[in-house]
Each structure stands twice: as C-alpha cells, then as structure tokens.
Amino acid sequence: MLNATLLGTGGTIPLKNRWLSSCLISVNGHSVLVDCGEGTQIALKIAGHKFKPIDTICITHFHADHISGLPGLLLTMGNEGRTEPVKIFGPVGLKNIVNALCVIVPVLPFALEVHELKERKEFHSDKLIITPFQAEHSVDCIGYSFYLPHDRKFEPDKARNNQVPIKLWSTLQKGQTAELDGTIYTPDMVLGAERRGIKLTYCTDSRPTEGIKAAAQKSDLFICEGMYDTDDKLPQAKEKGHMLFSEAARLAKAAKAERLIFTHYSPSLDEPENGLENARKIFPNTECGYDGQKIALSYRD
Amino acid sequence: MLNATLLGTGGTIPLKNRWLSSCLISVNGHSVLVDCGEGTQIALKIAGHKFKPIDTICITHFHADHISGLPGLLLTMGNEGRTEPVKIFGPVGLKNIVNALCVIVPVLPFALEVHELKERKEFHSDKLIITPFQAEHSVDCIGYSFYLPHDRKFEPDKARNNQVPIKLWSTLQKGQTAELDGTIYTPDMVLGAERRGIKLTYCTDSRPTEGIKAAAQKSDLFICEGMYDTDDKLPQAKEKGHMLFSEAARLAKAAKAERLIFTHYSPSLDEPENGLENARKIFPNTECGYDGQKIALSYRD
C-alpha cells in the first residue's frame, strides 16, 4: 500500500486556512516529502505525522512557497534526535539554495545528502522508484512520479510442474537464480505473471505539456496543480506558468490516469469546488484536494 | 496610544497550537515587527493585521525560530503591492543572513534597508524611539525598548501670562522657538511640564542580566521570555541561555516595571499558567501571554 497526505494545497502565500502545497508519500514506514514551504512542518503535525520516517525530500523548484520551510523542518528533525542521513533532490542549484537557507541552521545531528537532478533519471527511496520529469514554469521546475512495484506472485503449482526442488523455492521467489546438481533454476519457474504496481504522479508548478502527459501515463493517482478554476483565467495562467482546472483535467484524460486531485490553488480561490463541474466534464474522476487529505492506494491485483 | 499584539508565544519550534514568538507594536498607523519566525505572516493574518503598516522589523538574533519567516513575509509584502522601503535592524551579520535567506526571493518591489546594530544606540521608527540592549544567549542577541514620547501640554493661561502673541502659539506648541519684533519666544512659555510617555520592553532569548534590568526600568509593559515555568529547570535554562518564570519576575520587580507578560515558552509547556502563581509571588502583576493577545497602552497623564 502507498499512502499519500496532502499537507497543504495552497499556492504562492500561506493563508490562515490553507497551508502551502506539499505532499507526504509513505510506504512501509518510509516517507518522501514533496516540497516544504513555510508551515509545512506544522501541517505535518496537524495531519498526525511523525518526522522520523522522512528519509527523502523532493523539491520541485526554488520559489519560496515550495522551499522556505526547509531550514525549520531540518532543525525540528534534528531536535527530535534524528541521526540517519536525509536525502534532498531538486533542480540544479539545489546545493547553493540549501546552503544559503541553512545559514540559520548551524549544526544538524544528521548528514544532508543533496542531489541536483542534472538529468531526469529515476532514483530510489526505499521501495519507491522516483522518476523526475520536466515541468514548464517561470523557473526550472521538476515533477515527480512515484512507482511502487508489485512483486510477482509465487505459484507452488508452477514450481512443482517445473520440478523445482522445494529447498530452492525461497531463493527463486526472491528473484534469484539457483543451481543444484548441475541444473539451473530461474525465478520464472516459480513466479506468476508481472503485476501492476502503484503509480502516483505529482506535478506543480507548470503549464500543461506533452512531457507531463507522458510522465503521468496510467497513474493510479495524478496530483496536479489547479491554480485557476475557470477558463477565463487562461491569460494569468500563461503569464505565471500555471494551469487551469480544465488543462489539468485534459492532461489526466490524455495520460489515461485513474484519478485526478487538484492542489496549489491561487489564494484568490476561496471555494475551489466551484470549478469542479467544468473539470469533470473533461475528466470525471476529478476531486479538489484539501489540506490534510489522506489517500490510501492499494495494489489492484 | 501604543498597541502591541503577541503574534506568537512559542520557542524553538512552531507547534500546531502555538506560533513562534513575535510581537507587533503599532502607533498611529505605523508598525514595528519584532522577530519573524516560520508562520509569523500567518499569525499576522489570523490576528487581523495588515502588512502595509509594517515599516520596521527588529530581529533579536539569528536562530531559525526568530527569523526563518522573513523571506516569506517580504514576498507577501511585495505581493500586496508595497513600494515604500522596509527597515530591518538586528545584530552584526544581519546583511549576510538577509542576503542568504532571500536567495528564494528574487525580486522585491520595495527597498530593504538593513541596519546592523554595531552599537546599542537608539533609532526611530516614526514616533517610536527604539533602544536596543544586549541580551545574553548562546549567540549575539538583542532586546528592544520602545518609547512613545508624550507631547507636553499646551497651556493657554501660561501663554497669556508670558504675553506670547496668539499668532505664535501654534509654532511654540510644536516645540519651535519664534521671534517677533525683536523678542524671542520659547516653547517653555506655552507648554506644561514634561509628561511620561509609554515604554514597552521586549526581551527574548536571554539569561537574566543587570543590563536587561536597566533597559526595562519603569516599563509600562515588560514582555519577557519565560522558557521554563518551574525553578527545577534552572540547569536547562542556564545551559540553553534562557530564563525561568521566576527569573523574569525578579527582573520585572527590580526594574520597577508596571506589568510583566511572558512569551517564548518551551514546547514542553502545555499549560504555562501552571507556573504563574510562583512568579506572582515575586511580581504580582504577571501574566502568561498567549497567541493573538492584544494589549493597548495609554498615556497615564
């Protein structure tokens, strides 16, 4: 199972009733935090999350609403006694930004491993495979796809049919090849068909692009910015490098995603739900995300 | 009148029910913000304050809980269309800190005037006279006294007795000297006795010192850190450069302050009021400050 929490759903400035956009993705006791604006550490507490499981932080870009909470979060993680390293990923320039912000964080009791994503190559955080992709904003900006693989099923009948000695079953089940008395046994001899994992794609801040469509392909959940609710705001969206609800819905449809949730609302949107009907005409399985929303995604087979 | 709002009363880390220590001091449509931790801009909104009147920001020291909200606040002030300069005062090193934090604040539509307080000389923000004083913390730290002078009363009987021509009354009332037909007229000829202004002293983070006692002398309001409620926490207070409630109360008594309000509670203090009785034995007019508390101070005569 993969659990996602929308810690905040606001864009640009923190409001008294909406935290800045940030998402916590958790699998098996390990968590990845996407973005960390002012107040994200408070939103984490309000949502009932601990800081300890956060091993990886993915930064989309260097606008303040996505990263200004980083020094405070790291300090709090240190105050809570963390000693294990924390990995931070983000656009080129991340090292300078982290060093500058941490001028008010003199000493941390854990190592910070800062990775600048010069290329959009996948990386791992525990069992999660994370694939960064290019967004199109006023500054260099990265979206992230998270994929949790699903182990192939062990099939004892198949193992017996293939005459695999029982003492090798466990080795082959783990995906390792084994040899006994001159015969080679492979995992295929005991495992069923490939199974679909869980895919979550997170994208903010960006205009819609073909690259995002490709990255979000067949996502179980596509969390996408919805800065503006109505189509008459297209000029602002283009000017500021953001999306309309309808544009995000079109991306979700084109990507054949299962479910779309909006985040990163303009501070001017008091009731994002007002724009939902229009978006659902394009992509029916659309929701307006809200602060503290928890989404549990399970394997489908 | 001088209005003070305790925007937050927490120390070290922002909690879900307590903002970080910060205080807004307002006189006549002009405001001074003391410290700006993570979330202070949200606390300002919750307390119903606008950003526009904030002309001056006083930073006590460079620990994250006192300054990490600065870049976000400045951005929001810019988003709200500010064009007038903002003055920031703080310890030596302030320019480097502000420059580093503002790496995520590319452009502001107003000028930032950064003043490093090499000496503890008074400065002005509109009608307020602000006197910085040395605190004793683990890093260089400054407390601030705010003094709002009280104009001397205009006394028409005195003016008549001194045979001051009526057309000079207004000039003299403003404190200016005037000459008419070879005679020199001075403000003393129309003004009453000196009147007491309003004094507010704000001090966090610090151990108690003679310097603080002197700075807080005869304050109408002394807002002082109360990191720890009970006297058994003296070892922590000494180790971390903070005060007990009882130490702050002794300072208030020695300084002959009128009223003491605690702020900057340790995150471990769920109910600061539990420590109040002990403090009131030393200085009866003691209160536990709380987030959003508004205090209006009037002239006494």
Contacts between the chains, C-beta under 8 A, distances in Angstrom:
chain1	res1	chain2	res2	distance
A	12	B	79	7.0
A	13	B	41	7.5
A	13	B	72	7.5
A	13	B	75	7.2
A	13	B	76	5.0
A	13	B	79	6.3
A	14	B	39	7.5
A	14	B	41	6.7
A	14	B	42	5.1
A	14	B	72	7.1
A	15	B	42	7.4
A	15	B	45	7.1
A	16	B	42	5.7
A	16	B	45	4.7
A	16	B	46	4.8
A	37	B	72	7.9
A	38	B	38	5.6
A	38	B	39	6.5
A	38	B	41	7.3
A	38	B	42	7.8
A	38	B	68	7.9
A	38	B	69	6.2
A	38	B	72	4.4
A	39	B	14	7.4
A	39	B	38	6.5
A	39	B	39	5.2
A	39	B	42	6.4
A	41	B	13	7.5
A	41	B	14	6.7
A	41	B	38	7.3
A	42	B	14	5.1
A	42	B	15	7.4
A	42	B	16	5.7
A	42	B	38	7.8
A	42	B	39	6.4
A	45	B	15	7.1
A	45	B	16	4.7
A	46	B	16	4.8
A	62	B	103	7.9
A	62	B	104	5.7
A	63	B	104	6.8
A	64	B	71	5.4
A	64	B	72	5.6
A	64	B	75	5.4
A	64	B	104	4.4
A	64	B	105	6.1
A	65	B	72	7.7
A	67	B	104	5.9
A	68	B	38	7.9
A	68	B	68	7.5
A	68	B	69	7.9
A	68	B	71	5.6
A	68	B	72	5.1
A	68	B	104	5.9
A	69	B	38	6.2
A	69	B	68	8.0
A	71	B	64	5.4
A	71	B	68	5.6
A	72	B	13	7.5
A	72	B	14	7.1
A	72	B	37	7.9
A	72	B	38	4.4
A	72	B	64	5.6
A	72	B	65	7.7
A	72	B	68	5.1
A	75	B	13	7.3
A	75	B	64	5.3
A	76	B	13	5.1
A	79	B	12	7.0
A	79	B	13	6.3
A	96	B	103	7.2
A	97	B	103	5.9
A	97	B	104	6.8
A	100	B	100	4.3
A	100	B	101	7.2
A	100	B	103	4.1
A	101	B	100	7.2
A	101	B	101	6.7
A	101	B	103	7.1
A	101	B	104	7.2
A	103	B	62	7.9
A	103	B	96	7.2
A	103	B	97	5.9
A	103	B	100	4.1
A	103	B	101	7.1
A	104	B	62	5.6
A	104	B	63	6.8
A	104	B	64	4.4
A	104	B	67	5.9
A	104	B	68	5.9
A	104	B	97	6.8
A	104	B	101	7.2
A	105	B	64	6.1
